[in-house]
Amino acid sequence: MSTSWWGIAGGSAALVIAALSVVVHYRREHRRQALMRNLDHHDWWYRAVPRR
């Protein structure tokens, strides 16, 4: 019975680490997408500076 508890604890720890890795990857990809979207400086400039 003791070895099965070690297996359950180890498997649970692995699942928690995997879930955290998925969340970090998701947030990193959205941050990368936002940074890539902001690289279009010309579009940003024309929206930020009003035409005269």
C-alpha positions as a Markdown table, in Angstrom:
| # | Residue | x | y | z |
|---|---|---|---|---|
| 1 | Met | 0.0 | 0.0 | 0.0 |
| 2 | Ser | 2.8 | 2.4 | 0.7 |
| 3 | Thr | 4.3 | 2.1 | -2.7 |
| 4 | Ser | 1.0 | 2.9 | -4.4 |
| 5 | Trp | 0.8 | 6.1 | -2.4 |
| 6 | Trp | 4.3 | 7.0 | -3.6 |
| 7 | Gly | 3.1 | 6.4 | -7.2 |
| 8 | Ile | 0.0 | 8.5 | -6.6 |
| 9 | Ala | 2.1 | 11.3 | -5.1 |
| 10 | Gly | 4.7 | 11.2 | -7.9 |
| 11 | Gly | 2.0 | 11.1 | -10.6 |
| 12 | Ser | 0.2 | 14.1 | -9.0 |
| 13 | Ala | 3.4 | 16.0 | -8.8 |
| 14 | Ala | 4.1 | 15.3 | -12.5 |
| 15 | Leu | 0.6 | 16.5 | -13.4 |
| 16 | Val | 1.0 | 19.7 | -11.5 |
| 17 | Ile | 4.3 | 20.4 | -13.1 |
| 18 | Ala | 2.8 | 19.7 | -16.6 |
| 19 | Ala | -0.1 | 22.0 | -15.9 |
| 20 | Leu | 2.2 | 24.8 | -14.8 |
| 21 | Ser | 4.3 | 24.3 | -17.9 |
| 22 | Val | 1.2 | 24.6 | -20.1 |
| 23 | Val | 0.1 | 27.8 | -18.4 |
| 24 | Val | 3.6 | 29.4 | -18.7 |
| 25 | His | 3.7 | 28.4 | -22.4 |
| 26 | Tyr | 0.3 | 29.9 | -23.0 |
| 27 | Arg | 1.2 | 33.2 | -21.4 |
| 28 | Arg | 4.6 | 33.3 | -23.2 |
| 29 | Glu | 2.9 | 32.7 | -26.6 |
| 30 | His | 0.4 | 35.5 | -26.0 |
| 31 | Arg | 3.1 | 37.9 | -24.9 |
| 32 | Arg | 5.1 | 37.0 | -28.0 |
| 33 | Gln | 2.1 | 37.6 | -30.2 |
| 34 | Ala | 1.5 | 41.0 | -28.6 |
| 35 | Leu | 5.2 | 42.0 | -29.1 |
| 36 | Met | 5.0 | 40.9 | -32.7 |
| 37 | Arg | 1.9 | 42.9 | -33.2 |
| 38 | Asn | 3.6 | 46.0 | -31.8 |
| 39 | Leu | 6.5 | 45.7 | -34.3 |
| 40 | Asp | 4.3 | 47.3 | -37.0 |
| 41 | His | 5.5 | 50.8 | -36.1 |
| 42 | His | 4.1 | 52.5 | -39.2 |
| 43 | Asp | 0.5 | 51.5 | -38.4 |
| 44 | Trp | 1.1 | 52.6 | -34.8 |
| 45 | Trp | 2.5 | 55.9 | -35.9 |
| 46 | Tyr | -0.4 | 56.8 | -38.2 |
| 47 | Arg | -2.9 | 56.0 | -35.5 |
| 48 | Ala | -1.1 | 57.9 | -32.8 |
| 49 | Val | -0.3 | 61.1 | -34.7 |
| 50 | Pro | -3.4 | 62.9 | -36.1 |
| 51 | Arg | -3.3 | 64.2 | -39.6 |
| 52 | Arg | -3.3 | 67.9 | -40.1 |
